[in-house]
Amino acid sequence: MTSKSEAQLVPLPWTEILTYWVLSLGSHLYSFYQLHRFSKEHETGLEREFQLEKGLLKGFKRDPGDFEWSFWTEWAKKSLLWTLIGHGVISRLTSIFYPKLRVPVITLYGLLAASSVLGINGVSVLLGHLGVSFSVAQLQKPALSWACNLLLLSTLHIQPLQEIQRGWYKTEEEYYLLLFSVAVCGLRFISFSLEHCWCPLDRSGIMQLCWLFSYTFYHPFFYNGPIITYRDYIEKMRRPAEESERGEFGFRYLVLRAGRIILWWCLAEYMIHVMYMHSIQSNQTYLEILPPWALGGLALALVQFFYVKYLVLFGLPSMLATLDKLVPPKLPRCVSIMYSFTGMWRHFDEGLYRWLIRYIYVPLGGSRHGPLYKLLSTGLAFGFVCLWHGGHDYLQYWALMNWAGVLVENGLKSLLAASFIHSIVEQNFSAVMKRRCIAFLSAFSTAMLILSNLVFLGGIHVGEVFWKRVFIQGWSTMAPPMLAFLYCFAQIGLEWTSHPP
């Protein structure tokens, strides 16, 4: 359903596309307005229960209910924003005056920056994991490297170790920063280990260790990503300093990208000032009494805020990496033009998607050895993502929903490609009508995709309320108009895929 077939590429009449745009934008704005009204009507209750903060905008409160946004915003104010800017300055100065020392200098800077926040104990944990992973990788046994790195990641969930590590810090936020760092570095250790097992990029053990050290402590990606593979990192960092110099374009790129990041941050803050979606989703009563349009606005606001949040969280590191001549993954694509589970995984976090394809899906057989291997490879990829995020019950449901969604989409695509079905479709449907049918099927896929994202963002209870109110109680009143609007979203997504800007 997501392949760029002729049916998807065929253009529709401009009046029809304009209608889809108007209905899509109109439904977003009206549902957001209804959610805003509900937020203001229940502001006193929400403030009493969830301690809404004093807003940056006069006359507005601020919803602090999204842990990730509040966590990274506070750390940015404390130190991370300044250390990232420091990385950019030092990297640029070193590239100009001492280009051959650029990689060692930014590696040392990354280590010092990590030590200043995580402390000696926190960095020692990472160095311990690095040493164990590096030593096991020298045996060049992929299965053994996997087992070793999974055991290292599992230490994040051992209660006695958690209590010891908490004791190193004054606040819970400092401990969480260590957890995030260890989890993201775990992906880097797996990448290094498997690349080394398959085809060592350096014969010298000292050089391997130095590059792994640089890859691990590269400051822009250290705490939260995005993820790039070990091979991509060292291939780009090894290029001569004279290659890919940006000159004036680098300054123009810096100004434009920084401006975009500031706009994204302002949009995210505006959303949590005018819509208290994170606090509302945490209260079962509010979820039950939300008017239908406000309920739809809540779903859209939650997934749109998640998208804008990662434009900011990935935007600044990606900008710095680009100036360092790396090629970071593309930033997330807008969730409102995502019309399939497959597309969501491919285009939202492209770095994680590439990582999963390279180190789990392809080595396990992928689509090369038939449907059974494809099913197994996909299932284990989703299982790893669930485990890496913490393995909680709501994550298990989320992973299962995504696995089922991808399998259904691939199964339907294979069915429609079968010669018997394909001949019937070709004889009875025009290219334009085939595109409309694809959008119709994609509307159902999008509905389930949004539901799975609500489970991921809000927990099982949020998904249950939406399922009950929309598909059980509202099967004849809420579900049909919702699917009609999702059909419009899918058509916009198909148009965007066919004619990207």
Sequence and secondary structure as in RCSB ss.txt:
>XXXX:A:sequence
MTSKSEAQLVPLPWTEILTYWVLSLGSHLYSFYQLHRFSKEHETGLEREFQLEKGLLKGFKRDPGDFEWSFWTEW
AKKSLLWTLIGHGVISRLTSIFYPKLRVPVITLYGLLAASSVLGINGVSVLLGHLGVSFSVAQLQKPALSWACNL
LLLSTLHIQPLQEIQRGWYKTEEEYYLLLFSVAVCGLRFISFSLEHCWCPLDRSGIMQLCWLFSYTFYHPFFYNG
PIITYRDYIEKMRRPAEESERGEFGFRYLVLRAGRIILWWCLAEYMIHVMYMHSIQSNQTYLEILPPWALGGLAL
ALVQFFYVKYLVLFGLPSMLATLDKLVPPKLPRCVSIMYSFTGMWRHFDEGLYRWLIRYIYVPLGGSRHGPLYKL
LSTGLAFGFVCLWHGGHDYLQYWALMNWAGVLVENGLKSLLAASFIHSIVEQNFSAVMKRRCIAFLSAFSTAMLI
LSNLVFLGGIHVGEVFWKRVFIQGWSTMAPPMLAFLYCFAQIGLEWTSHPP
>XXXX:A:secstr
  S  HHHHS   HHHHHHHHHHHHHHHHHHHHHHHHHHHHTHHHHHHHH  EE SSTT EE    HHHHHHHHH
IIIIIHHHHHHHHHHHHHHHHH GGGHHHHHHHHHHHHHHHHHHHHHHHHHHHHHHHHHHHHTT  HHHHHHHHH
HHHHGGG HHHHHHHHTT SSHHHHHHHHHHHHHHHHHHHHHHHHHHH  S S HHHHHHHHHHHHT HHHHTT 
    HHHHHHHHTS TTTT  THHHHHHHHHHHHHHHHHHHHHHHHHHH  HHHHHT HHHHHH  HHHHHHHHH
HHHHHHHHHHHHHHHHHHHHHHHTT         GGG  SHHHHHHHSSHHHHHHHIIIIITTTTTTTT HHHHH
HHHHHHHHHHHHHHT  HHHHHHHHHHHHHHHHHHHHHHHHHSHHHHHHHHHH  HHHHHHHHHHHHHHHHHHHH
HHHHHHHH HHHHHHHIIIIIITTTTTTHHHHHHHHHHHHHHHHHHHHS  
